[in-house]
Amino acid sequence: MSGDFIRRDRAWHPPGLTPNYKTSVLRAPRRALLSFEQSIGEKSGPAFGHGAIDPLDNDLIANFNTGAPALGERILLHGRVLDECGRPVPHTLIEIWQANAAGRYRHVNDGYLAPLDPNFGGCGRTLSDAEGRYHFLTIKPGPYPWRNNGSDWRAAHIHLSIFGEAFAQRLITQIYFEGDPLIALCPIVNTIPDKRAIDMLIARLDMGEMAPFDRLAYRFDIVLRGRRATYFENRTEGA
């Protein structure tokens, strides 16, 4: 993922102003955007290594454990990080964060009345292996209400970010779950103009990787570039 950044396709990305997503009205730019040349600091270092990753960092069921495992539907989220030709991208730092099974984040600004789980922190990270594979053990997040249009509901989702060879080379997206009827109703999802891009954000049920009497599994492959690239919030074509 070295080299210049590939600029986003703004015909594919949601417009800055999407009135059904109410906060975009205040956040949308009102003047023409400016483009700056990239410096050496944005194209290089720091590199990520294995030393900073703890063995429990990708196990959200256990990594905030204060005496009991996290509550909720146990799932395995797994897949591969790939380039535009389907080749694996190894040693990529992947981070996730999410709400708990009741739909509440462990964050001071989350005022939803659903309970916090004292044994669930909602954050994890891992490195893809030599074949680009990654996995997280976690709890399937719950949907939650927000004040858009009075009270809209967010579909269950997990936030995901991946890093390239520098902190500025960061891609961010959200993963939804196959079969969730709230996906079609979510005002944030519906800012995406192309239904094919929405479909790229849905993790598929993978019964081949489920663990009997333990957990279900969902597969989500991350494609960094090309026509089949994963849809990213901050840049659609990849790093």
Phi, psi and omega in degrees: 000025180278166179103184182296153174289147174266125186286148183293153173270106187285349173282341181262327180281150177301145174295154180299327181253109175230095191304332178291340172260096198300321184289344177292338180297321180274333186266344183293136178295143181256353178236164180300141181285149178254144179244131181247145174295148181275138178268172179298329180292335178273346183254359185216161174030166355282159176269152181256138180236182183281341187297331184274354184263123177273148180303335180265001184298331180261013177244090183285345176289330186243341192283354174239020187294126176248018179143349180207154178291160179298151182268145175127185181285116183283132179222157168253122172256121185214167178169200180227152171262122188230156172267187186293344179259008181081010178277144181292146174248104186277162169057040177262130179283124180239130178237145174229154171212151191197167170281166177277188184296336179270357180090021181244137176272149172277078184212140185300333182268001178271108182258012179300139186287352177298152185284153168279149172262116182296346182251019180225118180269331176086013181227147176200166178205158179199169173249137173296148182274191184297337178260012179080006183281147174217161172202154174226137166265129184203184176255135177296122183290154176268159172289164179210155180275155172215165195276011175294129182055034180093294175200089169273171179235132174278134171297152176303133184205160174235130176280142182222136172227147176230145181250144172268229184265004178207158181298330179288342178269073183235133177245140186230138176206182176231142179253129174252177187241136181307134175088000182281117182290343181284344180302313183291342183260353187282122179298331178288314176302318185283002168285344180280118188286336186252121182297335177295325178292321177298318181298330179291345183264004186258120175284134185263139176300131184234088183291342177293338180250006177291155177249118184306133179060023181225295188204154167273172180225145175231139180251135177217106176274140182254113180253121192278330187216172173089183185292338180256023181296144171302145179282121179248142183294320187261347175191123189277336186270345178112181185270000000 
